[in-house]
Amino acid sequence: MTEMLTIVKQLGQLSRDLDDAVNKLADLEFIAVEAEGDYKVAFAAVFKSAVGSVEDRKQIATAETDALWRVHGKAAAAVRLQKEHIKALHARIDVGRTIQSTARAEMQLAGGQL
């Protein structure tokens, strides 16, 4: 019975961790959108004001907005990593439920009460 209680507590904690991870994902998504917007607006402004051929203006805009591009890329990466963390939490919850079901079945076979 102690094992079952431990499993239930662990599943409860995993559920809370999942809620926290989903909330963090929402925050990261907003950050990523803002970072992408900052980069695109800055790139467009530099491109528009640069002189030379289209390719020259692209290169100038790329060079001058490199820092914003990196912020945007890191924000997008943080979103992807958080999504992977959420997938891992779902997998851990599934494993915990399987363990719980197995423990419950074993207790029933042994004649124990739930």
Rosetta constraint file for C-alpha pairs under 8 A:
AtomPair CA 1 CA 5 HARMONIC 6.37 0.50
AtomPair CA 1 CA 114 HARMONIC 7.74 0.50
AtomPair CA 2 CA 6 HARMONIC 6.22 0.50
AtomPair CA 3 CA 7 HARMONIC 6.26 0.50
AtomPair CA 3 CA 103 HARMONIC 8.00 0.50
AtomPair CA 4 CA 8 HARMONIC 6.22 0.50
AtomPair CA 4 CA 100 HARMONIC 6.65 0.50
AtomPair CA 4 CA 103 HARMONIC 6.82 0.50
AtomPair CA 4 CA 104 HARMONIC 7.59 0.50
AtomPair CA 5 CA 9 HARMONIC 6.17 0.50
AtomPair CA 6 CA 10 HARMONIC 6.14 0.50
AtomPair CA 7 CA 11 HARMONIC 6.12 0.50
AtomPair CA 7 CA 96 HARMONIC 6.79 0.50
AtomPair CA 7 CA 99 HARMONIC 7.78 0.50
AtomPair CA 7 CA 100 HARMONIC 6.36 0.50
AtomPair CA 8 CA 12 HARMONIC 6.14 0.50
AtomPair CA 8 CA 100 HARMONIC 7.66 0.50
AtomPair CA 9 CA 13 HARMONIC 6.25 0.50
AtomPair CA 10 CA 14 HARMONIC 6.13 0.50
AtomPair CA 10 CA 96 HARMONIC 7.78 0.50
AtomPair CA 11 CA 15 HARMONIC 6.14 0.50
AtomPair CA 11 CA 93 HARMONIC 6.27 0.50
AtomPair CA 11 CA 96 HARMONIC 6.37 0.50
AtomPair CA 11 CA 97 HARMONIC 7.62 0.50
AtomPair CA 12 CA 16 HARMONIC 6.38 0.50
AtomPair CA 13 CA 17 HARMONIC 6.09 0.50
AtomPair CA 14 CA 18 HARMONIC 6.04 0.50
AtomPair CA 14 CA 89 HARMONIC 6.80 0.50
AtomPair CA 14 CA 92 HARMONIC 7.66 0.50
AtomPair CA 14 CA 93 HARMONIC 6.50 0.50
AtomPair CA 15 CA 19 HARMONIC 6.30 0.50
AtomPair CA 15 CA 93 HARMONIC 7.58 0.50
AtomPair CA 16 CA 20 HARMONIC 6.28 0.50
AtomPair CA 17 CA 21 HARMONIC 6.08 0.50
AtomPair CA 17 CA 89 HARMONIC 7.70 0.50
AtomPair CA 18 CA 22 HARMONIC 6.14 0.50
AtomPair CA 18 CA 86 HARMONIC 6.47 0.50
AtomPair CA 18 CA 89 HARMONIC 6.25 0.50
AtomPair CA 18 CA 90 HARMONIC 7.65 0.50
AtomPair CA 19 CA 23 HARMONIC 6.28 0.50
AtomPair CA 20 CA 24 HARMONIC 6.13 0.50
AtomPair CA 21 CA 25 HARMONIC 6.09 0.50
AtomPair CA 21 CA 82 HARMONIC 7.10 0.50
AtomPair CA 21 CA 85 HARMONIC 7.55 0.50
AtomPair CA 21 CA 86 HARMONIC 6.33 0.50
AtomPair CA 22 CA 26 HARMONIC 6.39 0.50
AtomPair CA 22 CA 86 HARMONIC 7.15 0.50
AtomPair CA 23 CA 27 HARMONIC 6.51 0.50
AtomPair CA 24 CA 28 HARMONIC 6.15 0.50
AtomPair CA 24 CA 82 HARMONIC 7.77 0.50
AtomPair CA 25 CA 29 HARMONIC 6.02 0.50
AtomPair CA 25 CA 79 HARMONIC 6.33 0.50
AtomPair CA 25 CA 82 HARMONIC 6.00 0.50
AtomPair CA 25 CA 83 HARMONIC 7.14 0.50
AtomPair CA 26 CA 30 HARMONIC 6.44 0.50
AtomPair CA 27 CA 31 HARMONIC 6.35 0.50
AtomPair CA 28 CA 32 HARMONIC 6.04 0.50
AtomPair CA 28 CA 75 HARMONIC 6.99 0.50
AtomPair CA 28 CA 78 HARMONIC 6.87 0.50
AtomPair CA 28 CA 79 HARMONIC 5.77 0.50
AtomPair CA 29 CA 33 HARMONIC 6.21 0.50
AtomPair CA 29 CA 76 HARMONIC 7.87 0.50
AtomPair CA 29 CA 79 HARMONIC 6.21 0.50
AtomPair CA 30 CA 34 HARMONIC 6.28 0.50
AtomPair CA 31 CA 35 HARMONIC 6.10 0.50
AtomPair CA 31 CA 75 HARMONIC 6.65 0.50
AtomPair CA 32 CA 36 HARMONIC 6.05 0.50
AtomPair CA 32 CA 72 HARMONIC 6.21 0.50
AtomPair CA 32 CA 75 HARMONIC 4.78 0.50
AtomPair CA 32 CA 76 HARMONIC 5.60 0.50
AtomPair CA 32 CA 79 HARMONIC 7.50 0.50
AtomPair CA 33 CA 37 HARMONIC 6.12 0.50
AtomPair CA 34 CA 38 HARMONIC 6.11 0.50
AtomPair CA 35 CA 39 HARMONIC 6.20 0.50
AtomPair CA 35 CA 68 HARMONIC 7.21 0.50
AtomPair CA 35 CA 71 HARMONIC 6.40 0.50
AtomPair CA 35 CA 72 HARMONIC 4.74 0.50
AtomPair CA 35 CA 75 HARMONIC 7.05 0.50
AtomPair CA 36 CA 40 HARMONIC 6.13 0.50
AtomPair CA 36 CA 69 HARMONIC 7.68 0.50
AtomPair CA 36 CA 72 HARMONIC 5.15 0.50
AtomPair CA 37 CA 41 HARMONIC 6.03 0.50
AtomPair CA 38 CA 42 HARMONIC 6.10 0.50
AtomPair CA 38 CA 68 HARMONIC 7.00 0.50
AtomPair CA 39 CA 43 HARMONIC 5.99 0.50
AtomPair CA 39 CA 65 HARMONIC 6.74 0.50
AtomPair CA 39 CA 68 HARMONIC 5.06 0.50
AtomPair CA 39 CA 69 HARMONIC 5.70 0.50
AtomPair CA 39 CA 72 HARMONIC 6.87 0.50
AtomPair CA 40 CA 44 HARMONIC 6.06 0.50
AtomPair CA 41 CA 45 HARMONIC 6.18 0.50
AtomPair CA 42 CA 46 HARMONIC 6.19 0.50
AtomPair CA 42 CA 65 HARMONIC 6.56 0.50
AtomPair CA 43 CA 47 HARMONIC 5.95 0.50
AtomPair CA 43 CA 61 HARMONIC 5.36 0.50
AtomPair CA 43 CA 62 HARMONIC 6.88 0.50
AtomPair CA 43 CA 64 HARMONIC 7.80 0.50
AtomPair CA 43 CA 65 HARMONIC 5.94 0.50
AtomPair CA 44 CA 48 HARMONIC 5.92 0.50
AtomPair CA 44 CA 61 HARMONIC 7.55 0.50
AtomPair CA 45 CA 49 HARMONIC 6.26 0.50
AtomPair CA 46 CA 50 HARMONIC 5.94 0.50
AtomPair CA 46 CA 57 HARMONIC 7.94 0.50
AtomPair CA 46 CA 60 HARMONIC 7.44 0.50
AtomPair CA 46 CA 61 HARMONIC 5.11 0.50
AtomPair CA 46 CA 64 HARMONIC 7.37 0.50
AtomPair CA 47 CA 57 HARMONIC 5.31 0.50
AtomPair CA 47 CA 58 HARMONIC 6.11 0.50
AtomPair CA 47 CA 60 HARMONIC 7.10 0.50
AtomPair CA 47 CA 61 HARMONIC 5.05 0.50
AtomPair CA 48 CA 57 HARMONIC 7.81 0.50
AtomPair CA 50 CA 57 HARMONIC 5.40 0.50
AtomPair CA 50 CA 60 HARMONIC 7.02 0.50
AtomPair CA 50 CA 61 HARMONIC 7.59 0.50
AtomPair CA 51 CA 56 HARMONIC 7.64 0.50
AtomPair CA 51 CA 57 HARMONIC 6.25 0.50
AtomPair CA 52 CA 56 HARMONIC 5.62 0.50
AtomPair CA 52 CA 57 HARMONIC 6.05 0.50
AtomPair CA 53 CA 57 HARMONIC 6.17 0.50
AtomPair CA 54 CA 58 HARMONIC 6.19 0.50
AtomPair CA 55 CA 59 HARMONIC 6.24 0.50
AtomPair CA 56 CA 60 HARMONIC 6.18 0.50
AtomPair CA 57 CA 61 HARMONIC 6.04 0.50
AtomPair CA 58 CA 62 HARMONIC 5.99 0.50
AtomPair CA 59 CA 63 HARMONIC 6.11 0.50
AtomPair CA 60 CA 64 HARMONIC 6.12 0.50
AtomPair CA 61 CA 65 HARMONIC 6.02 0.50
AtomPair CA 62 CA 66 HARMONIC 5.89 0.50
AtomPair CA 65 CA 69 HARMONIC 6.18 0.50
AtomPair CA 66 CA 70 HARMONIC 6.23 0.50
AtomPair CA 67 CA 71 HARMONIC 6.35 0.50
AtomPair CA 68 CA 72 HARMONIC 6.13 0.50
AtomPair CA 69 CA 73 HARMONIC 6.12 0.50
AtomPair CA 70 CA 74 HARMONIC 6.06 0.50
AtomPair CA 71 CA 75 HARMONIC 6.12 0.50
AtomPair CA 72 CA 76 HARMONIC 6.21 0.50
AtomPair CA 73 CA 77 HARMONIC 6.11 0.50
AtomPair CA 74 CA 78 HARMONIC 6.12 0.50
AtomPair CA 75 CA 79 HARMONIC 6.43 0.50
AtomPair CA 76 CA 80 HARMONIC 6.41 0.50
AtomPair CA 77 CA 81 HARMONIC 6.12 0.50
AtomPair CA 78 CA 82 HARMONIC 6.08 0.50
AtomPair CA 79 CA 83 HARMONIC 6.24 0.50
AtomPair CA 80 CA 84 HARMONIC 6.36 0.50
AtomPair CA 81 CA 85 HARMONIC 6.22 0.50
AtomPair CA 82 CA 86 HARMONIC 6.23 0.50
AtomPair CA 83 CA 87 HARMONIC 6.30 0.50
AtomPair CA 84 CA 88 HARMONIC 6.24 0.50
AtomPair CA 85 CA 89 HARMONIC 6.27 0.50
AtomPair CA 86 CA 90 HARMONIC 6.25 0.50
AtomPair CA 87 CA 91 HARMONIC 6.27 0.50
AtomPair CA 88 CA 92 HARMONIC 6.19 0.50
AtomPair CA 89 CA 93 HARMONIC 6.14 0.50
AtomPair CA 90 CA 94 HARMONIC 6.20 0.50
AtomPair CA 91 CA 95 HARMONIC 6.20 0.50
AtomPair CA 92 CA 96 HARMONIC 6.08 0.50
AtomPair CA 93 CA 97 HARMONIC 6.13 0.50
AtomPair CA 94 CA 98 HARMONIC 6.22 0.50
AtomPair CA 95 CA 99 HARMONIC 6.18 0.50
AtomPair CA 96 CA 100 HARMONIC 6.03 0.50
AtomPair CA 97 CA 101 HARMONIC 6.07 0.50
AtomPair CA 98 CA 102 HARMONIC 6.13 0.50
AtomPair CA 99 CA 103 HARMONIC 6.08 0.50
AtomPair CA 100 CA 104 HARMONIC 6.07 0.50
AtomPair CA 101 CA 105 HARMONIC 6.10 0.50
AtomPair CA 102 CA 106 HARMONIC 6.12 0.50
AtomPair CA 103 CA 107 HARMONIC 6.15 0.50
AtomPair CA 104 CA 108 HARMONIC 6.23 0.50
AtomPair CA 104 CA 114 HARMONIC 7.31 0.50
AtomPair CA 105 CA 109 HARMONIC 6.17 0.50
AtomPair CA 106 CA 110 HARMONIC 6.14 0.50
AtomPair CA 107 CA 111 HARMONIC 6.18 0.50
AtomPair CA 107 CA 112 HARMONIC 4.94 0.50
AtomPair CA 107 CA 113 HARMONIC 7.07 0.50
AtomPair CA 107 CA 114 HARMONIC 7.59 0.50
AtomPair CA 108 CA 112 HARMONIC 5.42 0.50
AtomPair CA 108 CA 113 HARMONIC 6.92 0.50
AtomPair CA 108 CA 114 HARMONIC 7.89 0.50
